[in-house]
Amino acid sequence: LRTGLAPGPHELTVEADMAYSRTGEGMHRFTDPADGETYLYTQLFLDDARRVFAAFDQPDLKAHFDLTVTAPPHWTVLANGTTTHHGDGRWTAATTPLISPYLVAVAAGPWHTVRTDHRGLPFGIHCRRSLAPHLDADATELLSTTTALFDRYHEKFDEPYPFDSYDQAFVPEFNAGAMENPGLVTFRDSYVFRSAVTDAERCSRAVTIAHEMAHMWFGDLVTLTWWDDIWLNESFAEYMGYQTVAEATRWTHVWTDFAAGRKDWGYDADQRPTTHPVAPDPEAVPDTASALLNFDGISYAKGAAALRQLTAWLGEKDFLAGINRHFTRHRFGNATLADFLDNLASATDRDVHTWAAAWLRTSGVDTLTAHAT
């Protein structure tokens, strides 16, 4: 192929006007009926970065991102890194480490914010102004839960938190539960409770916070190479979220909740005609549309149950040794299931690959039959 390009680096500049979204794909725009204020935020998962900016939109094509945002003067702009206001509504965000395009995040608007510092990093929680009293009422629980989980992950993982700040934005009309954008996790704002709720709902919110925080390491620091391994992102965060909530918060019973409710989601999905292995073959996921079909109880609940079983079989010490080797070897890079298994195998005498073939590459529930003599 003759391109006519001279050797060396080249710069491509793309100028584009992109439409705002009302579906939660790309740059979502919302006007609050309570006070008329407008808010914008990105949701770029799986392949929606193209709705906001030009990019080679694959998880294995990581880059450093520099963002400049111009917004109305009374707005605040949040991003993956700390942001600086230069006046006249012009903001710049700190250059990101190497991240995938689907993890780039911006949230802009007249946010109501509660901040604290922890372990030398700024932590913030944000919501639209009309929800300010409700966020303030829950701020102590939200921030204490977040920092307790943060500390517990640092006890588990050798790699320190890899970004320069930790913001959690509760955004309107979100089309998912939450999204693990590095340094700027977005949640649906129904997690800002506006009336009395059960303790189970508070526990569920804590699990979601822990799930997204686990992604900072497994998903953001080390990212899947292609979408056939999306189960590993989600199964790991699901397992680690429940485990860390049980260890670091007052909801020590949370594995009972998993067994009684969440795990049933996996059993149900695994008995349908549409069941699939926890870890599908790459050939079964040729594109992002195919990958979306695997976002179900198998990828989340069954995979988390399998990882919990694996941890019990290996012992938590060896499991975490393998995980930490995985993070160190692939930090700010990409990895596959084979890489994950090899790193686990290097920390144990157990036959991890045979375990994976039996538990991750097959579909359907196991059948136990009693033989009486």
N, C-alpha and C positions, 0 to 999 in steps of 0.2 A: 504494500500500500504506500503510495507516494503522497505525502501530506504537504510538502513544500516548506515545512517548518524548519528553521535553523536550530541547531543543537542548543540545549540550555533551557532555563526556565522561561515560561511564557505566562502572561496574565490575560485572563478572559474577563471582560466586564459585561454584565447583563443588566439592562434596565428594564423593569417590568412594573406594571400596575396590576395587582392581584385583587380579586374580589374578596370581601369579608365573607365569613361563613356564618350560617345559623344552624348548622348541623353538628358542630363540634369537631369538624375536620378542617385542619388548617388554622387560620386566624379567626377565631370565633368572636363576634361582636354582640354585646348585650346591653340594652338600655333598661335600667331598673324602673319598673312602674311605680315604685314607692316614692322616688324622688327625682326621677328623670336623669340620673347620672349614668354615664356609659362606661363600660368595661370591655377590655380586649384581652384575650389570652390565646396561646398556641396549644394545639394538640396535634403532634406530627406523627404519631404512631399509626401504622406500620410504615406506610409509604406516602404520607401526606406532607412531607417537607416541600414537595414540588408545588403545593398549593400556596406556599408563602415565598419561597426563594428558589432560585435555580441551584440544583445540586445533583451529583451522582449519588442517588439515594439508595445506598446499600449499607447494611450494618457493618460490613468489613471495610468500608472506605471511610476511615476516620479522619478528622481534620481539627485544627485549631480554628475557632470561630471568634471573629470580632464583630460586635453588634453596636450600631449607633441608632438611636430611636429619637424621633421628634414627636412630642406629644403636647397636648394642652398644658399650659403652665401650672395648673393646680393638680396635675396628675403625678403619680409615682410610677416609675418603671422598675419592674423586677426582671431578673434574668438568671442564667445559670451561675454567673459570678456576681460579685458585688457591683453595684451600679453607682455612677457618679453623675450628679446633675450639674451642668455647666451654665445654667441660666437659659431663659427663653424656651424652656421646654425641651432642651437638647440633652440627652442622656447617652453615656457610653457604659458598656459592661466590660468587666475585666475579661481579657482573653481566656477562652476556655482551654483546659487540657485537651488532649486528643479524645474526641467523642464522635459518635455516629450522628448522621443528620437527623434521625428520628428523635434524638434526645435534646435537640436545641429547644430552648424555651424562653418565652417572653410573656409577661403579664403586665398590662398597663391600665391605669384608671385611678380614680381618687380613693385608693384603698384605705381602709381603717387597719392600723397595724399595731401589734404589740410585740416588743422586742426584748431580748435578753442576750447576754454573752455567756458562753459556756466553753470551757477548755480552750479559751483564746479565740473562739469563732463567734461571729454574729448569728443568732437564731431569730427568726421572725415568723409570726403567724399573721395572716392577712385575710380580710373579707370585704365585701362591699359595705359602704357606710350604713346602709339601712339595717344591717345585721350587727352593728357595732355593740349594742348592749348585750347581745347574746354571746358574742365572742369574748367580751370582757368577763362575763360571768363564768366562762369555762377556761379562761386563759391559763390560770394556775395549773389546772389538771392537764391541759394540752401540753404546756411547756415542760412540766415536771415529768410527764410520761415520755415525751420526746427525748429529754436529756438523760433519763434513766436508761432508755433503750440504747441511746448513743454510747453511753458508758459501757453497757454490757457488750455491745458489738466490739468495742475496743479491747475488751478482755478476751474475746473469742478470736479476733482477727489480728494477725501480725501487721498487715498493711493499715496505716492510719487512714481516716476518712480522707478521700482524695480531692476534695473541692474546697473552696475558700469561704463558704457560708452555707447555712441551711435554712431555707425559707419554705414555708408551707402555706399555699394560697388556696382558700376555699372559694371556688369559682362557680358562677351561675351557669345553668343549662349544660353542665358537663355530661358528656355522653358515655362516661365510664365511672368506675368507683374512684379511682385515683390513677396518677401517672407518675412514674419514677424519674422525671427529668432531673439530671444532676444539679444539686444545689437549689432547685425550685420545684418541689413536689406540688402537683395540683390535685385537689380533692373536690368532689361534688359538694356544694355548700349545704346540703342537707346534713352533713356532719357537724355543722354549727347548730346545735340543738336549740329550738325556739320554744320548747315547752318541757315539762317533766318527761323524762325518759327512763326506761328500765336500766338496771345496771348491766344487763346483757348487751344493750345498745352501746353503752360506754365501753364495754369490753371489746365489742366488734370494732369500734373506732380505733381502739388501741392496737388491735391486730392489724388493721389497715395501715396505721402509721408505721408499725414495725415491719410489715411486708415491704412497703415502699423504701424504707431505710435500708433493708437488706439488699435491695437492688443497687444501692450506691456502690456496692462491691461487686455483686453478681448481676451483671447486666450493664452497668455504667463503666466501672473500672475495667472489668473483663466482660466483653460483649460476645454474644453468639456470632458465628461466622455467617450463618444463613438461618432462615426462619424455621427450618426443620427442628432446630434445637430450642424453639421458644418455650417448650415444656420445661426445659431445665431452668431457664430464667424464672418462670412462674412457680414451678414446683419447689425450687430452692427457697425463693422468697416466702412462699406459703409455709413451708416447713420451718424455716428460720424465724418467721414472724410469730407463729404460735409458740415455738420453743422459747424465744426471747421474752415474750410477754409473760410466760409462765415463770421465768427466772427473775425478771427485773421489775415487775409491777405487782400490784395487789391481786391481780386476776390469776392466781396460781392454779385455778381449776380449768384453764382455757382448753387443755387437751380433751376434757370431757365435752366441751362445746363442739370441738372438732369432730369427735367420734359420733356425737348425737345428731349433728346437723350437716356440717361441711362434708364429711366423708360420705354421707348418703348421696350427695350430689354426684360423687365419683361412681358409686355403685350403680346408680340409675343410668348414667351415661354409658357405662361399660356393658350394660345388658341390652342396649338398643342395636338395631341393625347398623347404625352409623358408628359403632365402636371402632377404636383404632388403638394401636400401641401407644404407650406413654411417649416413647421415642420412635417416631415414624422414620422410615428410610428416607434419605434425601430425595430419592426419585419420586416419592409421594408428595413432595412439597415443591413443585417446580416454580411456583410464583406466590405472591403475597395473598391472592384470593384463596389459594389452597391452604395457606398458613392460617388464615382467619377461621377456617373450619375446625381447627384444632384447639380453639379457645373454649374449653368446656371443662366439665368436672374431672375429666381424665388428666388433662394437662395441669390442672391445679390440685384437686383433692387427691386423686389416685397417686399422682407423682409425689405429692408431699408425704402421703402415707408410706410409699415405697422408700423415700429417703429417710423417713423416721425408722423404718425397719432396718435399712442399711446402717444407720448410725448405731442402732442397738447391736447389730451383728458385728460391726467392726470395733465398737467401743468409741465413745465420743472423742477420746484423745486422738486416736488414729484418724478418725473422720476429719477432725479439725486440722490435723497435721497435713492431710492430703489437700483440704480446701486451701489452706494457707500457701501450700506449694503451688497450687493452681493460680492463686492471685499473684504471687511473686513472679511466676514464669510468664504470665500473660498480661501484666498490668498495662493499662491503656492500650491493649491490643484486643485480638479476637481469639476465640477458642471454640473447639468442637466437643461433642460428647466423647470422642476418642481421647482428646486431651484431658478431659475431666477424669475419665476412668483411669488413664495412665498415671495421673497425679495421685489419685486415691490409692492405686495399686502400689505405688512407690512407698506408701506409708504403712502397709499392712502385709501380712502373709496370706490373707484371705484371697480367694479367686474372685476378684471384683468383676472381671469381664464375663465369667460364666453367670454370675448373679445378674448382671445387666441383660444378658441374652434371655434369661428366664423371666425377669420381672419387667423389663422395659421394652423389649422387642416383641412381646406377645400381647394379644388383646383378650378381653373377656375376664370374667371373675373366675376364681378357682372353685372347684367342686370338691368337697370333702365327703367321702362315703365311709360309713361305718360297716365293718365286717364283724359280726358277733360269732364267737365260738364257745 
